Amino acid sequence: MIPWLWRGVKQVSFKSKTTPHRPGLNWRLVLLTFCTLQLTGCSLPGAGVDVGGDLKLLYAPFSLKTPPRYWYVSQQAGPAASIEHSSADPDPSPLSWQDKDGRIALAARPGLGDFDIGRRTNVVVLASPYLSFDWQFNSTAQIGDVELILGFRRQNQGSWSESDLGSGKPSIDQTVRIPVGKQSVRYGEWQREYFDLSTLYRRYWPDAKGDEIRLVWVGIVSGTKNQASVSGITYLTHILLSR
């Protein structure tokens, strides 16, 4: 179920390139100077972008009940969660942290209930135009059980203030919904998705200056088109925005 905030906002599905993630293969991107005279990746304190222009999400666990600053977490366990209740899993929730193949991942189980988790950002799309993240299915997960949500806003750089990184969700001009997964996949193997975000803003704002379009929200929600299996788990980790 899409939260009320997304109603009335234009949405578009987005395709990506998927490649298997192989242990020992380092995906290295050239780091450029973050702040320049004409283009800034983030101008607000605490926005989460490092000096290389990178924004890293889901690289370390945090409390899902009391999330850190700029994060928003909502999850509601459905009737299926009580069925899954057991001594091995005394408190089944749609979202949890798990150690998967030696890395911490967000385990999303939409079959147990609806969830909505995300982080406010303030990133100039042209400063960090590439998005990647790793995902993995268990044997009963399906494509679209989980969706990645990207929220964009057009606004002149000079009119931003620290309140734009307040609590809750920001105002959004356009959203992109990305179904996680693909049809043919080897279960138990990490996959990596790549996106070029710089092409998106031109679709809506072809005449806008590059520093006017900002990514203001990165979120993960339960899918709206599938009846997810109760046992289905989609694992997500290492969401990276970079040059």
Secondary structure, 3 states (H helix, E strand, C coil): CCCHHHCCCEEEECCCEEEECCCCCCCCCCCCCCECCCCECCCCCCCCECCCCCEEECCCCCCCCCCCCCEEEEEEECHHHHHHCCCCCCCCCCEEEEEECCEEEEEECHHHEEEEEEEEEEEECCCCCEEEEEEEECCCCCCCCEEEEEEEEECCHHHCCHHHHCCCCCCCCEEEEEECCCCCCCCCCCEEEEEECHHHHHHHCCCCCHHHEEEEEEEEEECCCCCCCCCCCEEEEEEEEEC
